[in-house]
C-alpha cells in the first residue's frame, strides 16, 4: 500500500514540476502517474548501470556527472511516454532538481 502512496506523491511532484518549469509538459494526472512509474523503474534498473559505467567521469567531475545521468533518465522517460515532453537539457535538469525537492517535501509532509 505504501508504494501506491509513493507513486501518487511522485505523480503530484511531476505535475508541480511541470507547472513550474517552462519546457516541460504533462497532459494529465494519469500521464503524471505513468511518468512516476516509468521514472521509478528507470531509476531502479537503468540508473545503476549508467552510474557504474560512468564512474571515472563521475569521479573526475566530483559527482556532478550524476546530474547528467538524471537528465538522460528523464529523456528516456520523455521518449517512452507520449503525453510527457521535455524540450531541452536545461528544462530536463531543472525538472530533475525540482522533482527531487518537491518529492522530498511531499514525502516529509506525509511521513
Buried (B, 14 or more C-beta within 10 A) or exposed (E): EEEEEBBBBBBBBBBBBBEEBEBBBBBEEEBBBBBBBBBBEBBEEBBEEBEEEBEEEBEEEEEEBBBBBBBBBBEBBBEEBEEBBBEEEEBBBBBBBBBEEBBEEBBEEEE
